[in-house]
């Protein structure tokens, strides 16, 4: 069993990005600048945004955090998006999801200028991804593809089963794994809450990507020997024995599944850090070769 170490791989990618940023600036090119918009005070969202901002600093990017209370109107938020679209110093930006219920998330995502859409959630970015054209790929699936690539995990002709069909993880993951490329060329089954006989399907999988948000959902008897298991789940579970009062759980019953696997991602330290590395790669792409 091999561990797909997302923490170490993300660190290596961030070092590569930092070297590229130093080279860019020495050539008189612009320092990449990422902005993040955080609405409300949700603990998990705050943690994610903070780690994105810190990673920007490590790589020599500029970063801007725009923070507003949860009662912001949709109109005010759309104005912030418009300002970021028109701010030439900002190469790319993200609006951290989920947004408060009274705001239409899709309207906000649609308002982001596609050339600055480093989360890859804009319909035009999604369309380009489906057509296998160069674009910003959604950070989590992009991170998983990089992990598969860097560990040379065989994918061609393999049966990949994706559990969960969200717009940010499951659906794009199914598209990227099936694309004609390396990694890719998988035969993909996309499963979801209405799928019948899930266990029968997962038992035939060479690669399983689990992204549903139910701690320890994937059990050993759902996995065949030698499978590759990618655990996307991040759920905070109460745990009085930890200083924070909670533990982070993945969607895989790791202790029983890992011994059967050829490769597996741990939680934490697997997919999560790769998501951040991908966002930075997208921002570098957005900065392209703009002069300082
Ligand atoms: P979501 O809640 O939007 O979607 C969950 C999906 O799971 C749905 O498509 C649903 O049909 C499916 N599902 C629910 N119950 C099921 C069942 N019993 N059998 C089969 N499918 C079922 O989830 P999401 O936003 O994709 O997030 C999934 C998990 O991944 C969450 O724990 C989230 O926190 C985590 N996540 C992690 C990262 C990361 O960087 N590691 C990024 C995004 C999301």
py3Dmol code that shows the C-alpha trace and the ligand (Angstrom):
import py3Dmol

protein = """\
ATOM      1  CA  UNK A   1       0.000   0.000   0.000  1.00  0.00           C
ATOM      2  CA  UNK A   2       1.336   3.420  -0.995  1.00  0.00           C
ATOM      3  CA  UNK A   3       0.190   6.672   0.559  1.00  0.00           C
ATOM      4  CA  UNK A   4      -0.544   9.508  -1.847  1.00  0.00           C
ATOM      5  CA  UNK A   5       0.999  12.251   0.273  1.00  0.00           C
ATOM      6  CA  UNK A   6      -0.899  15.425  -0.634  1.00  0.00           C
ATOM      7  CA  UNK A   7       0.872  17.484   2.001  1.00  0.00           C
ATOM      8  CA  UNK A   8       4.356  16.757   0.640  1.00  0.00           C
ATOM      9  CA  UNK A   9       3.227  17.045  -2.996  1.00  0.00           C
ATOM     10  CA  UNK A  10       1.495  20.354  -2.353  1.00  0.00           C
ATOM     11  CA  UNK A  11       4.637  21.638  -0.641  1.00  0.00           C
ATOM     12  CA  UNK A  12       6.761  20.615  -3.643  1.00  0.00           C
ATOM     13  CA  UNK A  13       4.344  22.336  -6.053  1.00  0.00           C
ATOM     14  CA  UNK A  14       4.343  25.487  -3.921  1.00  0.00           C
ATOM     15  CA  UNK A  15       8.163  25.534  -3.976  1.00  0.00           C
ATOM     16  CA  UNK A  16       8.071  25.242  -7.781  1.00  0.00           C
ATOM     17  CA  UNK A  17       5.554  28.096  -7.948  1.00  0.00           C
ATOM     18  CA  UNK A  18       7.679  30.266  -5.627  1.00  0.00           C
ATOM     19  CA  UNK A  19      10.697  29.703  -7.899  1.00  0.00           C
ATOM     20  CA  UNK A  20       8.592  30.655 -10.934  1.00  0.00           C
ATOM     21  CA  UNK A  21       7.337  33.815  -9.209  1.00  0.00           C
ATOM     22  CA  UNK A  22      10.939  34.824  -8.385  1.00  0.00           C
ATOM     23  CA  UNK A  23      11.933  34.250 -12.013  1.00  0.00           C
ATOM     24  CA  UNK A  24       8.929  36.242 -13.278  1.00  0.00           C
ATOM     25  CA  UNK A  25       9.704  39.232 -11.092  1.00  0.00           C
ATOM     26  CA  UNK A  26      13.391  39.144 -12.071  1.00  0.00           C
ATOM     27  CA  UNK A  27      12.220  39.430 -15.702  1.00  0.00           C
ATOM     28  CA  UNK A  28      10.063  42.458 -14.857  1.00  0.00           C
ATOM     29  CA  UNK A  29       6.791  40.535 -14.963  1.00  0.00           C
ATOM     30  CA  UNK A  30       3.928  41.162 -12.583  1.00  0.00           C
ATOM     31  CA  UNK A  31       3.695  39.529  -9.124  1.00  0.00           C
ATOM     32  CA  UNK A  32       0.582  37.292  -9.250  1.00  0.00           C
ATOM     33  CA  UNK A  33      -2.205  38.663  -7.078  1.00  0.00           C
ATOM     34  CA  UNK A  34      -5.060  36.525  -5.721  1.00  0.00           C
ATOM     35  CA  UNK A  35      -8.083  37.983  -3.943  1.00  0.00           C
ATOM     36  CA  UNK A  36     -10.497  35.995  -1.770  1.00  0.00           C
ATOM     37  CA  UNK A  37     -13.984  37.103  -0.777  1.00  0.00           C
ATOM     38  CA  UNK A  38     -15.261  35.686   2.501  1.00  0.00           C
ATOM     39  CA  UNK A  39     -18.864  36.323   3.532  1.00  0.00           C
ATOM     40  CA  UNK A  40     -19.961  35.607   7.123  1.00  0.00           C
ATOM     41  CA  UNK A  41     -18.057  33.942   9.939  1.00  0.00           C
ATOM     42  CA  UNK A  42     -18.348  30.203   9.205  1.00  0.00           C
ATOM     43  CA  UNK A  43     -15.412  28.505  10.982  1.00  0.00           C
ATOM     44  CA  UNK A  44     -14.543  26.053   8.188  1.00  0.00           C
ATOM     45  CA  UNK A  45     -14.709  28.729   5.453  1.00  0.00           C
ATOM     46  CA  UNK A  46     -12.524  31.028   7.558  1.00  0.00           C
ATOM     47  CA  UNK A  47      -9.954  28.236   7.982  1.00  0.00           C
ATOM     48  CA  UNK A  48      -9.918  27.476   4.219  1.00  0.00           C
ATOM     49  CA  UNK A  49      -9.528  31.130   3.250  1.00  0.00           C
ATOM     50  CA  UNK A  50      -6.782  31.684   5.821  1.00  0.00           C
ATOM     51  CA  UNK A  51      -4.795  28.750   4.477  1.00  0.00           C
ATOM     52  CA  UNK A  52      -5.201  30.050   0.907  1.00  0.00           C
ATOM     53  CA  UNK A  53      -3.938  33.501   1.926  1.00  0.00           C
ATOM     54  CA  UNK A  54      -0.971  31.981   3.827  1.00  0.00           C
ATOM     55  CA  UNK A  55      -0.061  29.805   0.828  1.00  0.00           C
ATOM     56  CA  UNK A  56      -0.068  32.923  -1.383  1.00  0.00           C
ATOM     57  CA  UNK A  57       2.445  34.546   0.949  1.00  0.00           C
ATOM     58  CA  UNK A  58       4.670  31.448   0.925  1.00  0.00           C
ATOM     59  CA  UNK A  59       4.786  31.533  -2.882  1.00  0.00           C
ATOM     60  CA  UNK A  60       5.519  35.253  -3.149  1.00  0.00           C
ATOM     61  CA  UNK A  61       2.038  36.170  -4.454  1.00  0.00           C
ATOM     62  CA  UNK A  62       0.174  39.243  -3.375  1.00  0.00           C
ATOM     63  CA  UNK A  63      -3.120  38.455  -1.652  1.00  0.00           C
ATOM     64  CA  UNK A  64      -6.153  40.487  -0.719  1.00  0.00           C
ATOM     65  CA  UNK A  65      -8.897  39.342   1.629  1.00  0.00           C
ATOM     66  CA  UNK A  66     -12.297  41.002   1.266  1.00  0.00           C
ATOM     67  CA  UNK A  67     -14.394  40.127   4.301  1.00  0.00           C
ATOM     68  CA  UNK A  68     -18.053  41.117   4.808  1.00  0.00           C
ATOM     69  CA  UNK A  69     -20.777  40.105   7.310  1.00  0.00           C
ATOM     70  CA  UNK A  70     -23.373  37.417   6.480  1.00  0.00           C
ATOM     71  CA  UNK A  71     -26.165  39.983   6.087  1.00  0.00           C
ATOM     72  CA  UNK A  72     -24.561  41.571   3.001  1.00  0.00           C
ATOM     73  CA  UNK A  73     -27.084  41.967   0.155  1.00  0.00           C
ATOM     74  CA  UNK A  74     -26.637  40.141  -3.149  1.00  0.00           C
ATOM     75  CA  UNK A  75     -26.391  43.520  -4.862  1.00  0.00           C
ATOM     76  CA  UNK A  76     -23.505  44.598  -2.601  1.00  0.00           C
ATOM     77  CA  UNK A  77     -21.689  41.320  -3.215  1.00  0.00           C
ATOM     78  CA  UNK A  78     -22.158  41.662  -6.983  1.00  0.00           C
ATOM     79  CA  UNK A  79     -20.619  45.130  -6.695  1.00  0.00           C
ATOM     80  CA  UNK A  80     -17.547  43.645  -4.956  1.00  0.00           C
ATOM     81  CA  UNK A  81     -17.257  41.084  -7.774  1.00  0.00           C
ATOM     82  CA  UNK A  82     -17.529  43.856 -10.353  1.00  0.00           C
ATOM     83  CA  UNK A  83     -14.812  45.886  -8.595  1.00  0.00           C
ATOM     84  CA  UNK A  84     -12.483  42.852  -8.556  1.00  0.00           C
ATOM     85  CA  UNK A  85     -13.252  42.165 -12.232  1.00  0.00           C
ATOM     86  CA  UNK A  86     -12.171  45.707 -13.058  1.00  0.00           C
ATOM     87  CA  UNK A  87      -9.144  45.901 -10.755  1.00  0.00           C
ATOM     88  CA  UNK A  88      -6.187  45.368 -13.108  1.00  0.00           C
ATOM     89  CA  UNK A  89      -3.798  44.499 -10.291  1.00  0.00           C
ATOM     90  CA  UNK A  90      -5.870  41.440  -9.303  1.00  0.00           C
ATOM     91  CA  UNK A  91      -5.184  38.486 -11.589  1.00  0.00           C
ATOM     92  CA  UNK A  92      -7.690  36.074 -10.132  1.00  0.00           C
ATOM     93  CA  UNK A  93     -10.193  35.848  -7.301  1.00  0.00           C
ATOM     94  CA  UNK A  94     -12.452  33.413  -5.518  1.00  0.00           C
ATOM     95  CA  UNK A  95     -15.708  33.865  -3.653  1.00  0.00           C
ATOM     96  CA  UNK A  96     -15.613  31.282  -0.867  1.00  0.00           C
ATOM     97  CA  UNK A  97     -18.688  29.025  -0.947  1.00  0.00           C
ATOM     98  CA  UNK A  98     -21.165  28.335   0.559  1.00  0.00           C
ATOM     99  CA  UNK A  99     -22.776  31.783   0.611  1.00  0.00           C
ATOM    100  CA  UNK A 100     -25.618  32.791   2.970  1.00  0.00           C
ATOM    101  CA  UNK A 101     -29.012  31.381   1.877  1.00  0.00           C
ATOM    102  CA  UNK A 102     -30.445  34.733   0.696  1.00  0.00           C
ATOM    103  CA  UNK A 103     -27.727  35.049  -1.972  1.00  0.00           C
ATOM    104  CA  UNK A 104     -28.000  33.209  -5.287  1.00  0.00           C
ATOM    105  CA  UNK A 105     -24.612  31.480  -5.600  1.00  0.00           C
ATOM    106  CA  UNK A 106     -24.917  30.857  -9.318  1.00  0.00           C
ATOM    107  CA  UNK A 107     -25.609  34.567 -10.004  1.00  0.00           C
ATOM    108  CA  UNK A 108     -22.430  35.470  -8.121  1.00  0.00           C
ATOM    109  CA  UNK A 109     -20.322  32.827  -9.907  1.00  0.00           C
ATOM    110  CA  UNK A 110     -21.746  33.943 -13.278  1.00  0.00           C
ATOM    111  CA  UNK A 111     -20.688  37.527 -12.524  1.00  0.00           C
ATOM    112  CA  UNK A 112     -16.999  36.602 -12.147  1.00  0.00           C
ATOM    113  CA  UNK A 113     -14.999  37.470 -15.263  1.00  0.00           C
ATOM    114  CA  UNK A 114     -13.904  34.151 -16.753  1.00  0.00           C
ATOM    115  CA  UNK A 115     -10.291  35.275 -17.183  1.00  0.00           C
ATOM    116  CA  UNK A 116     -10.149  35.746 -13.370  1.00  0.00           C
ATOM    117  CA  UNK A 117     -12.158  32.627 -12.445  1.00  0.00           C
ATOM    118  CA  UNK A 118      -9.339  30.740 -10.669  1.00  0.00           C
ATOM    119  CA  UNK A 119     -11.837  28.461  -8.872  1.00  0.00           C
ATOM    120  CA  UNK A 120     -12.963  27.225 -12.303  1.00  0.00           C
ATOM    121  CA  UNK A 121     -16.673  27.358 -11.366  1.00  0.00           C
ATOM    122  CA  UNK A 122     -17.855  29.794 -14.089  1.00  0.00           C
ATOM    123  CA  UNK A 123     -20.047  28.108 -16.756  1.00  0.00           C
ATOM    124  CA  UNK A 124     -17.535  29.125 -19.455  1.00  0.00           C
ATOM    125  CA  UNK A 125     -14.667  27.479 -17.505  1.00  0.00           C
ATOM    126  CA  UNK A 126     -16.761  24.325 -17.032  1.00  0.00           C
ATOM    127  CA  UNK A 127     -17.631  24.269 -20.745  1.00  0.00           C
ATOM    128  CA  UNK A 128     -13.973  24.556 -21.738  1.00  0.00           C
ATOM    129  CA  UNK A 129     -13.061  21.764 -19.319  1.00  0.00           C
ATOM    130  CA  UNK A 130     -15.703  19.493 -20.896  1.00  0.00           C
ATOM    131  CA  UNK A 131     -14.256  20.273 -24.346  1.00  0.00           C
ATOM    132  CA  UNK A 132     -10.714  19.557 -23.032  1.00  0.00           C
ATOM    133  CA  UNK A 133      -9.649  23.117 -23.908  1.00  0.00           C
ATOM    134  CA  UNK A 134      -7.082  25.014 -21.776  1.00  0.00           C
ATOM    135  CA  UNK A 135      -8.875  26.650 -18.833  1.00  0.00           C
ATOM    136  CA  UNK A 136      -8.922  26.994 -15.069  1.00  0.00           C
ATOM    137  CA  UNK A 137      -9.784  23.557 -13.690  1.00  0.00           C
ATOM    138  CA  UNK A 138     -11.767  23.344 -10.440  1.00  0.00           C
ATOM    139  CA  UNK A 139      -9.170  23.188  -7.703  1.00  0.00           C
ATOM    140  CA  UNK A 140     -10.069  19.927  -5.944  1.00  0.00           C
ATOM    141  CA  UNK A 141     -10.396  17.686  -9.034  1.00  0.00           C
ATOM    142  CA  UNK A 142      -7.325  19.403 -10.540  1.00  0.00           C
ATOM    143  CA  UNK A 143      -5.388  18.628  -7.340  1.00  0.00           C
ATOM    144  CA  UNK A 144      -6.417  14.959  -7.520  1.00  0.00           C
ATOM    145  CA  UNK A 145      -5.287  14.764 -11.172  1.00  0.00           C
ATOM    146  CA  UNK A 146      -1.905  16.224 -10.207  1.00  0.00           C
ATOM    147  CA  UNK A 147      -1.545  13.734  -7.368  1.00  0.00           C
ATOM    148  CA  UNK A 148      -2.282  10.828  -9.758  1.00  0.00           C
ATOM    149  CA  UNK A 149       0.212  12.251 -12.248  1.00  0.00           C
ATOM    150  CA  UNK A 150       3.047  12.847  -9.787  1.00  0.00           C
ATOM    151  CA  UNK A 151       2.722   9.363  -8.279  1.00  0.00           C
ATOM    152  CA  UNK A 152       2.456   7.781 -11.747  1.00  0.00           C
ATOM    153  CA  UNK A 153      -0.783   6.036 -10.811  1.00  0.00           C
ATOM    154  CA  UNK A 154      -1.956   4.044 -13.852  1.00  0.00           C
ATOM    155  CA  UNK A 155      -5.339   5.310 -15.101  1.00  0.00           C
ATOM    156  CA  UNK A 156      -5.593   4.339 -18.785  1.00  0.00           C
ATOM    157  CA  UNK A 157      -8.386   1.816 -19.380  1.00  0.00           C
ATOM    158  CA  UNK A 158      -9.146   1.596 -15.653  1.00  0.00           C
ATOM    159  CA  UNK A 159     -12.659   1.592 -14.229  1.00  0.00           C
ATOM    160  CA  UNK A 160     -13.028   4.679 -12.037  1.00  0.00           C
ATOM    161  CA  UNK A 161     -16.034   5.077  -9.752  1.00  0.00           C
ATOM    162  CA  UNK A 162     -16.784   8.557  -8.441  1.00  0.00           C
ATOM    163  CA  UNK A 163     -19.148   8.786  -5.447  1.00  0.00           C
ATOM    164  CA  UNK A 164     -20.931  12.165  -5.344  1.00  0.00           C
ATOM    165  CA  UNK A 165     -21.946  14.414  -8.253  1.00  0.00           C
ATOM    166  CA  UNK A 166     -21.436  17.946  -6.867  1.00  0.00           C
ATOM    167  CA  UNK A 167     -20.488  20.707  -9.299  1.00  0.00           C
ATOM    168  CA  UNK A 168     -17.242  21.358  -7.446  1.00  0.00           C
ATOM    169  CA  UNK A 169     -15.927  17.817  -6.989  1.00  0.00           C
ATOM    170  CA  UNK A 170     -17.790  14.745  -8.267  1.00  0.00           C
ATOM    171  CA  UNK A 171     -19.029  15.916 -11.683  1.00  0.00           C
ATOM    172  CA  UNK A 172     -15.785  17.587 -12.834  1.00  0.00           C
ATOM    173  CA  UNK A 173     -13.796  14.639 -11.456  1.00  0.00           C
ATOM    174  CA  UNK A 174     -15.778  12.258 -13.669  1.00  0.00           C
ATOM    175  CA  UNK A 175     -15.055  14.451 -16.713  1.00  0.00           C
ATOM    176  CA  UNK A 176     -11.320  14.787 -16.025  1.00  0.00           C
ATOM    177  CA  UNK A 177     -10.820  11.056 -15.400  1.00  0.00           C
ATOM    178  CA  UNK A 178     -12.590  10.192 -18.663  1.00  0.00           C
ATOM    179  CA  UNK A 179     -10.756  12.737 -20.848  1.00  0.00           C
ATOM    180  CA  UNK A 180      -8.358  11.614 -23.515  1.00  0.00           C
ATOM    181  CA  UNK A 181      -5.053  12.331 -21.780  1.00  0.00           C
ATOM    182  CA  UNK A 182      -2.693  11.265 -19.038  1.00  0.00           C
ATOM    183  CA  UNK A 183      -3.852  10.956 -16.372  1.00  0.00           C
ATOM    184  CA  UNK A 184      -7.254  10.111 -17.844  1.00  0.00           C
ATOM    185  CA  UNK A 185      -8.665   7.586 -20.299  1.00  0.00           C
ATOM    186  CA  UNK A 186     -10.633   5.923 -17.514  1.00  0.00           C
ATOM    187  CA  UNK A 187     -14.029   4.332 -17.994  1.00  0.00           C
ATOM    188  CA  UNK A 188     -16.001   6.300 -15.430  1.00  0.00           C
ATOM    189  CA  UNK A 189     -19.117   5.498 -13.427  1.00  0.00           C
ATOM    190  CA  UNK A 190     -20.546   8.559 -11.650  1.00  0.00           C
ATOM    191  CA  UNK A 191     -22.653   7.532  -8.654  1.00  0.00           C
ATOM    192  CA  UNK A 192     -24.851   9.555  -6.293  1.00  0.00           C
ATOM    193  CA  UNK A 193     -27.539   9.340  -3.621  1.00  0.00           C
ATOM    194  CA  UNK A 194     -30.041   7.663  -6.005  1.00  0.00           C
ATOM    195  CA  UNK A 195     -27.593   5.012  -7.244  1.00  0.00           C
ATOM    196  CA  UNK A 196     -28.760   1.449  -6.658  1.00  0.00           C
ATOM    197  CA  UNK A 197     -26.370  -1.311  -5.538  1.00  0.00           C
ATOM    198  CA  UNK A 198     -23.488   1.104  -4.973  1.00  0.00           C
ATOM    199  CA  UNK A 199     -21.476  -1.581  -3.230  1.00  0.00           C
ATOM    200  CA  UNK A 200     -21.676  -3.865  -6.297  1.00  0.00           C
ATOM    201  CA  UNK A 201     -20.334  -1.012  -8.441  1.00  0.00           C
ATOM    202  CA  UNK A 202     -17.505   0.048  -6.127  1.00  0.00           C
ATOM    203  CA  UNK A 203     -16.327  -3.578  -5.860  1.00  0.00           C
ATOM    204  CA  UNK A 204     -15.579  -3.509  -9.610  1.00  0.00           C
ATOM    205  CA  UNK A 205     -13.591  -0.240  -9.395  1.00  0.00           C
ATOM    206  CA  UNK A 206      -9.851   0.098 -10.007  1.00  0.00           C
ATOM    207  CA  UNK A 207     -10.041   3.715  -8.791  1.00  0.00           C
ATOM    208  CA  UNK A 208     -12.602   5.114  -6.331  1.00  0.00           C
ATOM    209  CA  UNK A 209     -13.002   8.835  -5.652  1.00  0.00           C
ATOM    210  CA  UNK A 210     -15.198   9.368  -2.605  1.00  0.00           C
ATOM    211  CA  UNK A 211     -16.763  12.826  -2.274  1.00  0.00           C
ATOM    212  CA  UNK A 212     -20.033  12.756  -0.391  1.00  0.00           C
ATOM    213  CA  UNK A 213     -19.307  14.159   3.064  1.00  0.00           C
ATOM    214  CA  UNK A 214     -20.323  11.132   5.151  1.00  0.00           C
ATOM    215  CA  UNK A 215     -17.515  10.134   7.544  1.00  0.00           C
ATOM    216  CA  UNK A 216     -16.124   6.610   7.016  1.00  0.00           C
ATOM    217  CA  UNK A 217     -18.767   5.798   4.368  1.00  0.00           C
ATOM    218  CA  UNK A 218     -16.488   3.598   2.219  1.00  0.00           C
ATOM    219  CA  UNK A 219     -15.854   0.318   4.035  1.00  0.00           C
ATOM    220  CA  UNK A 220     -13.369  -2.476   3.257  1.00  0.00           C
ATOM    221  CA  UNK A 221     -16.067  -4.807   1.883  1.00  0.00           C
ATOM    222  CA  UNK A 222     -16.903  -2.197  -0.814  1.00  0.00           C
ATOM    223  CA  UNK A 223     -13.356  -2.202  -2.213  1.00  0.00           C
ATOM    224  CA  UNK A 224     -11.494  -4.789  -4.267  1.00  0.00           C
ATOM    225  CA  UNK A 225      -7.869  -5.704  -3.560  1.00  0.00           C
ATOM    226  CA  UNK A 226      -5.367  -3.366  -5.209  1.00  0.00           C
ATOM    227  CA  UNK A 227      -7.804  -0.459  -5.722  1.00  0.00           C
ATOM    228  CA  UNK A 228      -6.714   3.194  -5.691  1.00  0.00           C
ATOM    229  CA  UNK A 229      -8.811   5.162  -3.185  1.00  0.00           C
ATOM    230  CA  UNK A 230      -9.038   8.948  -3.159  1.00  0.00           C
ATOM    231  CA  UNK A 231     -10.796  10.403  -0.116  1.00  0.00           C
ATOM    232  CA  UNK A 232     -12.140  13.923  -0.672  1.00  0.00           C
ATOM    233  CA  UNK A 233     -14.364  14.091   2.412  1.00  0.00           C
ATOM    234  CA  UNK A 234     -13.730  16.603   5.164  1.00  0.00           C
ATOM    235  CA  UNK A 235     -16.188  16.504   8.049  1.00  0.00           C
ATOM    236  CA  UNK A 236     -15.695  18.027  11.479  1.00  0.00           C
ATOM    237  CA  UNK A 237     -16.713  15.479  14.098  1.00  0.00           C
ATOM    238  CA  UNK A 238     -16.963  16.396  17.781  1.00  0.00           C
ATOM    239  CA  UNK A 239     -13.977  15.093  19.715  1.00  0.00           C
ATOM    240  CA  UNK A 240     -13.477  16.364  23.263  1.00  0.00           C
ATOM    241  CA  UNK A 241      -9.991  14.822  23.407  1.00  0.00           C
ATOM    242  CA  UNK A 242      -8.602  17.318  20.846  1.00  0.00           C
ATOM    243  CA  UNK A 243      -7.645  20.923  21.716  1.00  0.00           C
ATOM    244  CA  UNK A 244     -10.106  22.287  19.112  1.00  0.00           C
ATOM    245  CA  UNK A 245     -12.935  20.032  20.314  1.00  0.00           C
ATOM    246  CA  UNK A 246     -13.320  18.369  16.905  1.00  0.00           C
ATOM    247  CA  UNK A 247     -11.502  15.936  14.634  1.00  0.00           C
ATOM    248  CA  UNK A 248     -11.441  15.926  10.826  1.00  0.00           C
ATOM    249  CA  UNK A 249     -12.871  12.756   9.276  1.00  0.00           C
ATOM    250  CA  UNK A 250     -12.712  11.605   5.669  1.00  0.00           C
ATOM    251  CA  UNK A 251     -15.314   9.592   3.746  1.00  0.00           C
ATOM    252  CA  UNK A 252     -13.217   6.413   3.925  1.00  0.00           C
ATOM    253  CA  UNK A 253     -12.912   3.984   6.865  1.00  0.00           C
ATOM    254  CA  UNK A 254      -9.150   4.374   6.451  1.00  0.00           C
ATOM    255  CA  UNK A 255      -7.867   1.733   8.888  1.00  0.00           C
ATOM    256  CA  UNK A 256      -9.825  -1.109   7.279  1.00  0.00           C
ATOM    257  CA  UNK A 257      -9.646   0.098   3.642  1.00  0.00           C
ATOM    258  CA  UNK A 258      -5.958   1.097   3.419  1.00  0.00           C
ATOM    259  CA  UNK A 259      -4.496  -2.445   3.692  1.00  0.00           C
ATOM    260  CA  UNK A 260      -6.463  -3.476   0.546  1.00  0.00           C
ATOM    261  CA  UNK A 261      -5.294  -0.523  -1.562  1.00  0.00           C
ATOM    262  CA  UNK A 262      -2.437  -0.050  -4.019  1.00  0.00           C
ATOM    263  CA  UNK A 263      -2.655   3.721  -3.344  1.00  0.00           C
ATOM    264  CA  UNK A 264      -4.722   5.759  -0.877  1.00  0.00           C
ATOM    265  CA  UNK A 265      -4.957   9.389   0.254  1.00  0.00           C
ATOM    266  CA  UNK A 266      -5.036  10.077   4.007  1.00  0.00           C
ATOM    267  CA  UNK A 267      -7.297  12.664   5.694  1.00  0.00           C
ATOM    268  CA  UNK A 268      -5.931  15.097   6.636  1.00  0.00           C
ATOM    269  CA  UNK A 269      -2.874  15.479   4.399  1.00  0.00           C
ATOM    270  CA  UNK A 270      -4.278  14.078   1.151  1.00  0.00           C
ATOM    271  CA  UNK A 271      -6.631  15.940  -1.186  1.00  0.00           C
ATOM    272  CA  UNK A 272      -7.041  19.070   0.982  1.00  0.00           C
ATOM    273  CA  UNK A 273      -3.504  20.493   0.543  1.00  0.00           C
ATOM    274  CA  UNK A 274      -3.621  19.674  -3.196  1.00  0.00           C
ATOM    275  CA  UNK A 275      -6.702  21.890  -3.566  1.00  0.00           C
ATOM    276  CA  UNK A 276      -4.649  24.875  -2.387  1.00  0.00           C
ATOM    277  CA  UNK A 277      -1.731  24.062  -4.699  1.00  0.00           C
ATOM    278  CA  UNK A 278      -4.157  23.970  -7.643  1.00  0.00           C
ATOM    279  CA  UNK A 279      -5.637  27.338  -6.790  1.00  0.00           C
ATOM    280  CA  UNK A 280      -2.128  28.819  -6.801  1.00  0.00           C
ATOM    281  CA  UNK A 281      -1.366  27.164 -10.149  1.00  0.00           C
ATOM    282  CA  UNK A 282      -4.555  28.655 -11.587  1.00  0.00           C
ATOM    283  CA  UNK A 283      -3.595  32.095 -10.275  1.00  0.00           C
ATOM    284  CA  UNK A 284      -0.159  31.826 -11.859  1.00  0.00           C
ATOM    285  CA  UNK A 285      -1.898  30.944 -15.129  1.00  0.00           C
ATOM    286  CA  UNK A 286      -4.216  33.953 -14.740  1.00  0.00           C
ATOM    287  CA  UNK A 287      -1.224  36.261 -14.260  1.00  0.00           C
ATOM    288  CA  UNK A 288       0.199  34.851 -17.524  1.00  0.00           C
ATOM    289  CA  UNK A 289       2.977  37.124 -18.754  1.00  0.00           C
ATOM    290  CA  UNK A 290       1.502  40.457 -17.732  1.00  0.00           C
ATOM    291  CA  UNK A 291       4.183  43.121 -17.236  1.00  0.00           C
ATOM    292  CA  UNK A 292       4.708  44.621 -13.762  1.00  0.00           C
TER     293      UNK A 292
END
"""
ligand_1 = """\
44
LIG
P -22.152 17.893 -1.785
O -22.813 17.824 -0.456
O -22.363 19.055 -2.669
O -22.542 16.590 -2.615
C -22.575 15.332 -2.034
C -22.834 14.312 -3.114
O -22.850 13.031 -2.520
C -24.188 14.480 -3.827
O -23.977 14.467 -5.227
C -24.996 13.268 -3.399
O -25.817 12.747 -4.457
C -23.915 12.272 -3.026
N -24.379 11.350 -1.991
C -24.950 11.656 -0.799
N -25.249 10.527 -0.132
C -24.869 9.493 -0.918
C -24.913 8.088 -0.778
N -25.426 7.520 0.314
N -24.418 7.335 -1.774
C -23.895 7.878 -2.884
N -23.814 9.226 -3.072
C -24.302 10.014 -2.098
O -20.621 17.596 -1.504
P -19.233 18.229 -2.019
O -19.292 19.705 -1.952
O -18.801 17.544 -3.263
O -18.305 17.720 -0.825
C -18.159 16.352 -0.504
C -17.179 16.218 0.629
O -15.909 16.677 0.170
C -17.482 17.059 1.863
O -17.035 16.377 3.008
C -16.634 18.315 1.659
O -16.309 18.944 2.879
C -15.430 17.725 1.012
N -14.646 18.632 0.175
C -13.300 18.591 0.328
C -12.482 19.390 -0.448
C -11.002 19.278 -0.282
O -10.271 20.178 -0.679
N -10.504 18.182 0.285
C -13.043 20.256 -1.391
C -14.426 20.264 -1.558
C -15.222 19.431 -0.765
"""
view = py3Dmol.view(width=600, height=400)
view.addModel(protein, "pdb")
view.setStyle({"model": 0}, {"cartoon": {"style": "trace"}})
view.addModel(ligand_1, "xyz")
view.setStyle({"model": 1}, {"stick": {}})
view.zoomTo()
view.show()
